[in-house]
Amino acid sequence: MKVLIPIADGSESLETVTMANVLRRGGLAVTVAAIGTQREVSGTRDVRLLADTLFEDVIADDYDAIVLPGGEAGARALGAHAPLIEKLKAQRLAHRWFGGICAAPALALAPHGLLDGKQATCYPAFRDALLHWVDQPVVADGHCLTSQGPATAIAFGLELIEKLSDHATRRQVGEALLAEA
């Protein structure tokens, strides 16, 4: 199973690294792809992130899931990138997994109708941007998965492992991370 994590300057560093790490522990083929012309982006808290590739180099590839990290500036940049939004719309229409953490649901997904008719969550300060905000760490609705913030990134990753793989793999990864008993 293949997962795409697009990133941009200002993407939440903790969420980006946590998602990639947890999902790879679950045996998923994760590609971190930078929006723009450079693989290196400046994440939150001045943490430099080095993407595996550029988004433009993988835009034609199919993914079982596309998930966005938050970070206000990063989420806004991802939401403003028309080719990514078109890919996310195609992902939703194909009933493949998509979603985001923190600011991404509110600033990158909701403005383009990607959360229409979906219950979702996001960083609580942005909840007014979601029509059907749910106060839960992780929310799955259809093939849409959302989460509240940096502290919920492990739970988000484990939930996506279960959706794309199985419960046993989720449990094994969760136990190894001391995230599930």
C-alpha positions as CSV (number, residue, x, y, z in Angstrom):
1,M,0.0,0.0,0.0
2,K,1.3,3.4,-1.0
3,V,0.9,6.6,1.0
4,L,1.7,10.2,-0.1
5,I,2.6,12.9,2.4
6,P,2.9,16.2,0.6
7,I,4.8,19.0,2.5
8,A,5.6,22.6,2.1
9,D,7.4,25.3,3.9
10,G,5.7,25.7,7.3
11,S,4.5,22.1,7.5
12,E,4.3,20.8,11.0
13,S,7.6,19.0,11.5
14,L,6.4,16.7,14.3
15,E,3.3,15.6,12.4
16,T,5.3,15.0,9.1
17,V,8.0,12.9,10.7
18,T,5.6,11.0,13.0
19,M,3.2,10.1,10.1
20,A,6.1,8.9,7.9
21,N,7.7,7.0,10.8
22,V,4.6,5.3,12.1
23,L,3.3,4.4,8.6
24,R,6.6,2.9,7.5
25,R,6.8,0.9,10.7
26,G,3.4,-0.6,9.6
27,G,5.0,-1.7,6.3
28,L,3.4,1.0,4.1
29,A,5.3,2.5,1.3
30,V,5.5,6.2,2.2
31,T,6.6,9.0,-0.1
32,V,7.1,12.4,1.3
33,A,6.9,14.9,-1.5
34,A,7.7,18.6,-1.4
35,I,5.6,21.2,-3.1
36,G,7.8,23.5,-5.1
37,T,11.2,23.2,-6.6
38,Q,13.3,22.1,-3.6
39,R,13.2,18.8,-1.7
40,E,14.2,20.5,1.5
41,V,11.5,22.6,3.2
42,S,11.6,24.6,6.4
43,G,9.1,23.0,8.8
44,T,7.8,24.4,12.0
45,R,10.2,25.4,14.7
46,D,13.0,25.8,12.2
47,V,13.2,22.1,11.6
48,R,14.5,21.3,8.1
49,L,12.6,18.5,6.4
50,L,14.1,16.6,3.4
51,A,11.4,15.1,1.2
52,D,11.9,11.9,-0.7
53,T,11.0,13.7,-3.9
54,L,9.2,16.6,-5.4
55,F,5.4,16.5,-5.8
56,E,5.6,17.2,-9.5
57,D,7.6,14.0,-9.9
58,V,4.9,11.8,-8.4
59,I,1.7,13.7,-9.5
60,A,0.8,11.0,-12.0
61,D,1.2,8.1,-9.5
62,D,-1.7,6.5,-7.7
63,Y,-1.8,6.3,-3.9
64,D,-3.9,4.3,-1.5
65,A,-3.8,7.4,0.8
66,I,-2.8,11.0,0.6
67,V,-2.5,12.7,4.0
68,L,-1.4,16.2,4.9
69,P,0.4,17.4,7.9
70,G,-0.7,20.6,9.6
71,G,1.2,23.7,10.5
72,E,-0.7,26.8,9.6
73,A,1.6,28.2,6.9
74,G,2.2,24.7,5.5
75,A,-1.5,23.9,5.4
76,R,-2.2,27.2,3.6
77,A,0.6,26.5,1.1
78,L,-0.7,22.9,0.4
79,G,-4.3,24.3,0.1
80,A,-3.1,26.9,-2.4
81,H,-1.4,24.3,-4.6
82,A,-3.9,23.6,-7.4
83,P,-2.3,20.3,-8.7
84,L,-2.4,18.9,-5.2
85,I,-6.1,19.9,-4.7
86,E,-7.0,18.3,-8.0
87,K,-5.2,15.1,-6.9
88,L,-7.1,15.1,-3.6
89,K,-10.4,15.6,-5.3
90,A,-9.7,12.6,-7.6
91,Q,-8.6,10.6,-4.5
92,R,-12.0,11.3,-2.9
93,L,-14.0,10.5,-6.1
94,A,-12.1,7.2,-6.4
95,H,-13.0,6.3,-2.7
96,R,-9.4,6.2,-1.7
97,W,-8.1,7.4,1.6
98,F,-7.3,11.1,2.1
99,G,-7.1,13.4,5.1
100,G,-5.0,15.6,7.3
101,I,-3.9,16.6,10.8
102,C,-4.1,19.9,12.7
103,A,-4.7,22.9,10.5
104,A,-4.7,20.9,7.2
105,P,-8.4,19.8,7.4
106,A,-9.5,23.4,8.0
107,L,-7.1,25.3,5.7
108,A,-6.3,22.8,2.9
109,L,-9.2,20.4,2.7
110,A,-12.4,22.2,3.8
111,P,-12.0,25.3,1.5
112,H,-12.1,23.1,-1.5
113,G,-15.2,21.0,-0.5
114,L,-13.2,17.9,0.3
115,L,-14.9,17.6,3.7
116,D,-18.4,18.4,2.5
117,G,-20.8,15.9,4.1
118,K,-18.0,14.5,6.3
119,Q,-17.6,14.5,10.0
120,A,-14.0,15.6,10.7
121,T,-11.7,17.1,13.3
122,C,-8.8,19.5,13.3
123,Y,-6.8,21.7,15.6
124,P,-9.6,23.2,17.9
125,A,-8.7,26.8,17.1
126,F,-9.7,26.1,13.5
127,R,-12.9,24.2,14.2
128,D,-15.2,26.9,12.9
129,A,-13.9,26.2,9.4
130,L,-15.4,22.7,9.5
131,L,-19.2,22.2,9.0
132,H,-19.2,18.9,11.0
133,W,-16.4,19.3,13.6
134,V,-16.1,16.4,16.0
135,D,-14.1,16.8,19.3
136,Q,-12.1,13.6,19.0
137,P,-8.4,13.0,18.5
138,V,-9.0,11.1,15.3
139,V,-12.1,10.9,13.1
140,A,-12.8,8.6,10.2
141,D,-15.7,9.2,7.9
142,G,-15.9,7.2,4.7
143,H,-12.4,7.3,3.3
144,C,-11.5,10.5,5.0
145,L,-9.3,10.5,8.1
146,T,-8.6,13.6,10.2
147,S,-6.8,14.3,13.4
148,Q,-6.4,17.2,15.9
149,G,-2.7,18.0,16.2
150,P,0.9,17.0,16.9
151,A,0.0,14.9,20.0
152,T,-2.5,12.9,18.0
153,A,-0.2,12.1,15.0
154,I,0.7,8.6,16.3
155,A,-3.0,7.7,16.8
156,F,-3.7,9.0,13.3
157,G,-0.9,6.9,11.8
158,L,-2.1,3.8,13.7
159,E,-5.6,4.3,12.5
160,L,-4.4,4.6,8.9
161,I,-2.4,1.4,9.2
162,E,-5.5,-0.4,10.3
163,K,-7.5,1.1,7.4
164,L,-4.9,0.1,4.8
165,S,-3.6,-3.1,6.4
166,D,-5.2,-4.8,9.4
167,H,-5.8,-4.6,13.1
168,A,-2.9,-7.0,14.0
169,T,-0.4,-4.7,12.2
170,R,-1.8,-1.7,14.0
171,R,-1.6,-3.4,17.3
172,Q,2.0,-4.6,16.7
173,V,3.2,-1.1,15.7
174,G,1.2,0.5,18.5
175,E,2.8,-1.8,21.1
176,A,6.3,-1.2,19.8
177,L,5.7,2.5,20.1
178,L,4.2,2.1,23.6
179,A,1.1,3.7,22.2
180,E,-1.3,0.8,22.7
181,A,-1.4,-1.9,25.4
